[in-house]
C-alpha cells in the first residue's frame, strides 16, 4: 500500500493589493510619507503573473504515455507433490515411515518436474511521448533496457504491446512503436533556442503516478555529463518514473527528454537533466531508418586544456582539446596529427572545451572528410581528416612501458635521462625521445608530476631526439622565467606538463 503524505497548503490572497507608503527624511530630520508618483492601475500592471499551464497540459497530456516493462526470469519449481511443494528426500521418508503415505522422493520424480521454467515479472515503470500519430514513441534507453515485453498505456487506458525499434545507450534515447493510428502527438521544439530562466514543465509517471505534471525553470544549458550530450539542466521536480517523459516549454513544444537527476538520496533534490530534442531527434531518425546509430571517430584520446597548459603552449587563452594519444592507423594518425597538438576546430565548428570534440565528431557521418585546425609549436596548422565509423571496442594502444633502474645523474630539472632504445621506440610508436631514469625529490619535474620511466619527447617547441640535445635544450629554456611545456609520453598517453625551470 502506498502511503500518501499530507502537506500543509499555504493560501495567498490575491483579491486586493496592499500598497505601503514610502517614507523619506526631511531637512529637519523628521520622517514623513512621500506621495506616490505611480497610480494604482500602473502598479498593478507592473506585477507579472505566473504562467498558466492549464491549457498547455490539457493539450499535451494525451500524447504522454506510461511505459511498463517486464522480463522473463528462470524460476526453478520446487520438487514435491501437488499441495506439498519443497518436499525433500528426508521428509518423504518421514511420511512413509510414520503415516504410511508412499510419497515419491525427489529422485523418483524425474528431471522434468525440476526443470527451470520462465516466468514474466515486472521490471520497471517509465514514461514516453508520441512523436508521430502512427505510433512512434520516444523514451529513454534505460527505461526499456533488458525488457522482454514493453507495454504502453495511453491516457484513455488503452494498453499496447510495443516493439523496440532501436536504442542508443550513449545518448540514452530509445524509439518504440505501437500498432495504432490517429494518435495525439507532441510538437517538436527547437532546443537550441531554450533560454536559461524560462518556464518549463514535465509530464510523466513518477513512482508510477501516471500523468503527473511538475513545473520549474531552465537552470543551465550544455551541462556536460556525458560524451555526446549537452544536457538541459532544470529545477523541475523529476523522480524515478519520470524518465523518458517530455520537457515542454510554455508553447507546448517538447524541448527535451527527462533523463537524469542529481541526488544523494535517490529522490529529487532540485537538479534534473533533460536530453535536448535536437540531439534526440537526430538519434531517433537514425534508429527509425536502420535500428542503430552510426557515429564518427578519429581515434584520439584527449584532455582539457588548462590555463597553465595554454600559457606554456603559447595559446592566447585556454580552449580546445589536447591530444594525449593517437591510435596507430586511425584517421588522426593518417591525417598527420601528433600527441601534444591542441585541436581548435573541427569542420566549421570551434572546440571550446575538450567535451565538444567527441560530440561534434560523433555527429559527423563516417566517410566525411573535414578540415581540422590544431595548435602546434606556437602556430595554427590545418589538416584534412576522413572520419571513420565508431568501433564498439577501439583498438588498444601500445602496452605501458616498465620503468628501468634509475641512474644517479642529475641536472637542472632534477632528472636523469638516457637515449630511447630502438625497442622502446617500437613499443611506444615513437621516432625519438629520452627516458627519465632518475629524479630528485625536490626537482622541478618531480614536483610537477613526472615519473621515472616517462619519456620526454618535446621541450616547448623543440623536439627531443637524444640525451645530449635534451641537456642543451633544457639549459636554453632554463634561462627564461617563463612557463615551459614539457611533453611526456607515459604508456599510451601523452601529457603536457607546464613547469617553470629553476623554480
C-alpha positions in Angstrom: 0.0 0.0 0.0 1.4 3.4 -0.9 1.5 6.0 1.8 0.2 9.4 0.9 1.9 12.1 2.9 -0.3 15.1 3.5 1.2 18.6 3.1 0.3 21.9 4.6 -1.0 24.2 1.9 -0.3 27.9 2.1 -3.0 30.1 0.6 -2.1 33.6 -0.5 -4.9 36.1 -1.0 -4.7 37.9 -4.3 -8.0 39.8 -4.3 -6.5 43.0 -3.1 -3.2 44.7 -3.4 -1.7 46.3 -0.3 0.3 49.4 -1.2 2.7 50.6 1.5 3.6 54.3 1.7 7.1 55.4 1.0 8.9 57.3 3.7 11.8 59.9 3.5 13.7 62.1 5.9 13.3 65.9 5.5 15.8 68.6 6.4 14.5 68.8 10.0 15.4 65.2 10.5 11.7 64.1 10.7 10.4 61.1 8.7 7.4 61.8 6.6 5.5 59.9 3.9 6.2 60.7 0.3 3.4 60.9 -2.1 3.3 58.1 -4.6 4.0 59.0 -8.2 2.7 55.8 -9.6 -1.0 55.2 -10.0 -2.6 52.1 -8.6 -3.5 50.7 -12.1 0.0 51.3 -13.3 1.4 49.4 -10.2 -0.9 46.6 -10.8 0.1 46.3 -14.4 3.8 46.2 -13.4 3.2 43.0 -11.5 3.9 40.0 -13.7 1.7 37.0 -13.1 2.8 33.4 -13.2 2.2 31.4 -16.4 -1.0 29.4 -16.6 -0.2 25.8 -17.7 -3.8 24.6 -17.7 -4.5 24.7 -21.5 -1.0 23.5 -22.3 -1.4 20.4 -20.1 -4.8 19.6 -21.5 -3.4 19.6 -25.0 -0.1 17.8 -24.3 -1.3 15.2 -21.7 -2.9 12.8 -24.2 0.4 12.4 -26.1 2.3 11.3 -22.9 2.3 7.6 -22.2 3.1 5.3 -19.4 5.7 2.6 -20.2 5.8 -0.6 -18.2 8.4 -3.3 -18.9 8.6 -6.9 -17.9 11.3 -9.6 -18.2 11.4 -13.3 -18.2 13.3 -14.9 -15.4 14.1 -18.6 -14.7 12.1 -20.0 -11.9 13.0 -23.4 -10.6 9.9 -25.2 -9.5 10.1 -26.8 -6.0 10.2 -30.6 -6.0 7.4 -32.5 -4.4 3.7 -33.3 -5.0 0.7 -31.1 -5.5 -0.2 -29.3 -2.3 3.2 -30.2 -0.7 5.9 -28.2 -2.5 9.5 -28.3 -1.4 9.4 -31.9 -0.1 12.9 -33.3 0.1 14.0 -36.9 0.4 14.3 -36.9 4.2 10.8 -35.5 4.6 9.3 -38.1 2.1 10.9 -40.9 4.1 9.3 -39.5 7.3 5.8 -39.6 5.8 6.4 -43.2 4.6 7.5 -44.5 7.9 5.1 -42.8 10.3 2.0 -42.3 8.3 2.3 -45.0 5.6 2.0 -42.5 2.8 4.0 -43.6 -0.2 5.2 -40.1 -1.3 7.8 -40.0 -4.2 11.2 -38.7 -3.4 12.9 -36.0 -5.5 15.0 -38.7 -7.2 11.8 -40.6 -8.2 10.0 -37.6 -9.6 12.3 -37.4 -12.6 14.1 -34.4 -14.1 11.1 -32.9 -15.9 9.5 -31.9 -12.6 12.6 -29.9 -11.6 13.2 -28.2 -14.9 13.5 -24.4 -14.6 10.7 -22.5 -16.2 10.4 -18.9 -17.3 8.1 -16.5 -15.6 7.3 -12.9 -16.6 8.0 -10.4 -13.9 7.5 -6.7 -13.7 10.8 -4.9 -14.4 10.1 -1.2 -14.1 7.9 1.8 -15.0 8.8 4.9 -17.0 7.4 7.5 -19.3 7.4 8.3 -23.0 5.6 10.6 -25.5 4.2 10.1 -29.0 6.1 11.9 -31.8 4.1 10.5 -34.8 0.4 9.8 -34.9 1.1 6.3 -36.3 2.5 5.1 -33.0 6.2 6.1 -32.8 7.2 6.9 -29.2 10.3 8.3 -27.7 11.6 7.3 -24.3 14.9 6.6 -22.5 17.1 3.7 -23.4 17.5 2.8 -19.8 13.7 2.5 -19.4 13.5 -0.3 -22.0 16.9 -1.9 -21.5 16.7 -5.6 -20.8 12.9 -5.7 -21.2 11.3 -8.8 -22.7 8.0 -7.1 -23.2 7.2 -3.4 -23.4 3.7 -2.2 -22.5 2.5 1.2 -23.4 -0.6 2.7 -21.7 -2.4 5.7 -23.1 -4.3 8.3 -21.1 -7.6 6.7 -22.3 -6.4 3.5 -20.6 -5.8 1.5 -23.8 -2.7 -0.7 -23.4 -0.5 -1.9 -26.3 2.5 -4.2 -26.6 5.3 -2.1 -28.1 8.0 -3.0 -30.5 11.5 -1.7 -29.8 12.8 -0.1 -33.0 16.2 0.7 -31.5 18.0 2.2 -28.5 21.2 4.1 -28.1 22.9 3.9 -24.7 25.3 6.7 -25.4 22.6 9.3 -25.6 20.0 7.3 -23.6 17.4 7.6 -26.3 15.1 4.7 -27.4 12.4 4.6 -30.1 9.4 2.2 -29.7 6.3 1.7 -31.8 2.7 0.6 -31.1 0.2 -0.6 -33.7 -2.2 2.3 -33.6 -3.2 5.3 -35.8 -4.7 8.8 -35.3 -2.9 9.2 -32.0 -2.3 12.7 -30.5 1.4 13.7 -30.8 3.6 16.4 -29.3 5.1 19.2 -31.4 8.9 19.1 -31.5 10.5 22.4 -30.4 13.9 23.9 -31.1 16.1 23.1 -28.1 18.8 25.4 -29.3 16.5 28.3 -28.6 15.9 27.3 -25.0 16.9 30.2 -22.7 18.1 29.9 -19.1 15.4 31.2 -16.8 12.4 30.3 -19.0 9.5 28.3 -17.6 9.3 24.6 -18.5 7.3 21.6 -17.2 7.5 17.9 -17.2 4.8 15.2 -17.6 5.4 11.6 -16.6 4.8 8.8 -14.1 7.0 9.4 -11.1 6.7 6.4 -8.7 4.0 5.0 -11.1 1.7 8.0 -10.6 0.6 8.5 -14.2 0.2 11.9 -15.9 1.9 13.9 -13.1 2.7 17.5 -14.1 5.6 19.4 -12.5 7.0 22.8 -13.4 10.1 24.9 -13.0 12.7 26.8 -14.9 15.7 26.1 -17.1 18.7 26.3 -14.7 21.5 25.9 -17.2 22.3 24.7 -20.7 25.0 22.5 -22.2 25.8 20.6 -19.0 28.5 18.0 -19.8 27.6 14.8 -18.0 28.4 12.5 -21.0 30.5 12.4 -24.1 27.7 13.0 -26.6 25.1 15.1 -24.7 25.0 18.8 -23.7 22.1 18.4 -21.2 19.5 20.9 -20.3 19.5 21.4 -16.5 16.2 22.4 -14.8 14.8 22.6 -11.3 11.6 20.8 -12.4 10.7 18.0 -10.0 11.8 14.8 -11.7 11.7 11.4 -9.9 12.1 7.7 -10.8 9.3 7.0 -13.3 9.6 10.4 -15.0 12.4 9.0 -17.1 11.6 9.2 -20.8 8.8 11.9 -20.4 8.8 15.2 -22.2 10.1 18.5 -21.1 7.8 21.2 -22.5 8.1 24.9 -23.0 5.3 27.4 -22.5 4.2 27.0 -26.1 3.6 23.3 -25.6 6.6 22.2 -27.6 8.8 19.4 -26.3 12.4 20.6 -26.0 13.9 17.7 -24.1 13.5 14.2 -22.7 13.8 14.0 -18.9 16.6 11.6 -18.3 18.7 12.0 -15.1 18.6 13.6 -11.7 21.3 14.6 -9.3 20.6 13.1 -6.0 22.3 11.9 -2.8 19.2 10.2 -1.5 17.7 8.7 -4.7 14.9 11.3 -4.7 14.5 14.8 -6.2 17.0 17.4 -4.9 16.3 20.3 -7.2 18.6 19.4 -10.1 17.4 17.4 -13.1 18.7 16.9 -16.6 17.0 16.5 -20.0 18.3 15.4 -23.4 17.9 18.2 -25.9 15.4 17.4 -28.6 17.7 18.3 -31.5 20.1 15.6 -30.3 17.2 13.2 -29.5 15.6 13.6 -32.9 18.9 13.1 -34.7 19.3 9.8 -32.9 15.6 8.9 -33.4 15.8 9.4 -37.2 18.8 7.0 -37.4 17.0 4.5 -35.2 14.0 4.6 -37.4 16.0 4.2 -40.6 18.4 1.4 -39.5 17.7 0.5 -35.9 21.1 1.7 -34.8 23.2 4.9 -34.6 26.3 5.5 -36.7 28.9 7.8 -35.3 32.2 9.2 -36.4 35.5 8.7 -34.7 39.1 9.9 -35.4 41.0 7.8 -32.9 42.4 10.2 -30.3 42.5 10.3 -26.5 42.1 13.9 -25.3 42.3 16.1 -22.2 41.2 19.5 -21.2 43.4 22.5 -21.9 44.1 24.2 -18.5 45.2 27.8 -18.2 48.7 26.7 -17.3 48.9 24.4 -20.3 47.6 27.1 -22.6 50.2 29.5 -21.3 53.1 27.0 -21.7 52.0 26.3 -25.3 51.6 29.9 -26.2 47.9 29.7 -26.7 46.2 33.1 -26.2 43.6 31.5 -24.0 42.6 28.1 -22.6 40.5 26.4 -25.2 40.4 23.3 -27.5 41.1 19.6 -26.9 44.7 18.4 -26.1 45.6 15.2 -27.8 47.1 12.7 -25.3 47.4 9.7 -27.6 46.6 8.7 -31.2 45.7 5.2 -32.3 48.1 3.8 -34.9 46.4 3.7 -38.3 43.4 5.8 -37.0 42.1 8.8 -39.0 44.1 11.2 -36.8 47.3 9.3 -37.4 46.7 9.2 -41.2 45.9 12.9 -41.3 49.3 13.8 -39.6 48.1 14.8 -36.1 50.5 14.3 -33.3 50.2 13.9 -29.5 50.5 17.3 -27.9 48.5 19.0 -30.6 45.6 21.1 -29.5 42.5 20.7 -31.7 40.9 24.2 -32.0 38.2 23.4 -34.6 36.6 20.6 -36.5 34.9 21.4 -39.7 33.4 24.8 -39.2 32.8 24.3 -35.5 35.1 25.7 -32.9 36.3 23.4 -30.0 36.0 25.5 -26.8 36.4 22.6 -24.4 37.5 19.0 -24.8 34.0 17.6 -24.5 32.9 19.4 -27.6 35.2 17.3 -29.8 33.6 13.8 -29.3 30.1 15.3 -29.7 31.0 17.1 -33.0 33.0 14.2 -34.4 30.3 11.7 -33.3 27.6 13.7 -35.2 29.8 13.6 -38.4 28.8 11.0 -40.9 31.6 8.3 -41.3 33.4 8.7 -44.5 33.2 12.5 -44.4 36.4 14.5 -45.0 36.6 17.6 -42.8 39.3 20.2 -42.1 40.7 20.2 -38.6 42.7 23.1 -37.1 45.3 22.4 -34.5 47.8 24.4 -32.4 51.3 23.1 -32.8 54.6 24.7 -31.8 53.1 28.2 -31.4 51.2 28.3 -34.6 47.9 27.1 -36.2 48.1 24.3 -38.7 45.2 22.8 -40.8 44.8 19.2 -41.8 42.1 17.3 -43.7 40.8 14.2 -41.8 38.5 11.5 -43.0 36.1 10.4 -40.2 35.8 6.6 -39.6 32.9 4.7 -38.1 32.9 4.4 -34.3 34.0 1.0 -33.3 32.4 -0.7 -30.3 35.8 -1.6 -28.8 38.6 0.7 -30.1 41.9 -1.0 -30.6 44.2 -1.0 -27.7 47.3 1.2 -27.9 50.8 0.1 -27.1 51.5 -1.6 -23.8 52.7 0.5 -20.9 56.5 0.7 -20.5 58.1 -0.7 -17.4 60.5 1.9 -15.9 64.1 1.0 -15.8 66.6 1.3 -12.9 67.3 5.0 -12.0 70.8 6.4 -12.5 72.4 8.9 -10.2 73.0 11.6 -12.7 71.0 14.8 -12.1 70.6 18.1 -13.9 68.9 21.5 -13.5 65.5 19.9 -13.9 66.2 17.3 -11.4 66.1 14.4 -13.8 68.5 12.0 -15.4 67.7 10.8 -18.9 69.1 8.3 -21.4 68.6 7.9 -25.2 65.5 6.0 -26.1 66.3 2.4 -27.2 65.0 1.0 -30.5 62.9 -1.5 -28.6 61.3 1.3 -26.6 60.7 3.4 -29.7 58.9 0.4 -31.3 56.9 -0.4 -28.2 55.7 3.2 -27.8 55.5 4.0 -31.6 57.9 6.9 -31.1 60.5 8.2 -33.5 62.7 9.8 -30.8 62.8 10.9 -27.2 64.7 10.4 -23.9 63.7 8.3 -21.0 63.8 9.5 -17.4 65.9 7.1 -15.3 66.2 9.1 -12.0 64.6 12.1 -10.3 65.4 14.4 -7.4 62.5 14.6 -5.0 62.7 18.3 -4.9 63.3 18.6 -8.7 61.1 20.8 -10.9 59.7 17.9 -12.9 59.2 15.7 -9.9 57.1 18.4 -8.2 55.1 18.8 -11.5 54.1 15.1 -11.6 56.7 13.5 -13.8 57.8 9.9 -13.1 60.8 7.6 -13.6 60.1 5.7 -16.9 58.4 8.7 -18.5 59.7 9.6 -22.0 60.3 13.3 -22.8 59.5 13.9 -26.4 59.5 17.7 -26.6 60.5 20.8 -24.6 58.4 23.8 -25.6 58.7 23.9 -29.4 61.9 21.8 -29.5 61.6 18.1 -30.4 63.9 15.9 -28.2 65.9 13.3 -30.0 68.8 12.5 -27.7 70.0 12.9 -24.1 72.8 15.4 -25.1 70.4 17.5 -27.1 68.0 17.4 -24.2 70.6 18.9 -21.9 71.4 21.7 -24.4 67.7 22.5 -25.0 66.9 22.4 -21.3 69.7 24.9 -20.4 68.4 27.2 -23.0 64.8 27.3 -21.7 66.0 27.3 -18.0 67.4 30.8 -18.5 63.9 32.1 -19.1 61.5 32.6 -16.2 58.5 31.6 -18.4 56.3 28.5 -18.2 57.7 25.7 -20.5 55.6 22.9 -21.9 57.3 19.5 -21.3 55.7 16.8 -23.5 55.9 13.5 -21.8 54.9 10.1 -23.1 53.6 7.8 -20.3 52.4 4.4 -21.5 49.8 5.1 -24.2 49.2 8.7 -23.3 51.0 12.0 -24.0 51.0 14.5 -21.1 51.7 18.2 -21.3 53.2 19.4 -18.0 53.8 23.1 -17.7 56.8 24.0 -15.5 58.9 27.0 -14.7 62.6 26.0 -14.9 64.7 26.7 -11.8 61.6 27.1 -9.6 
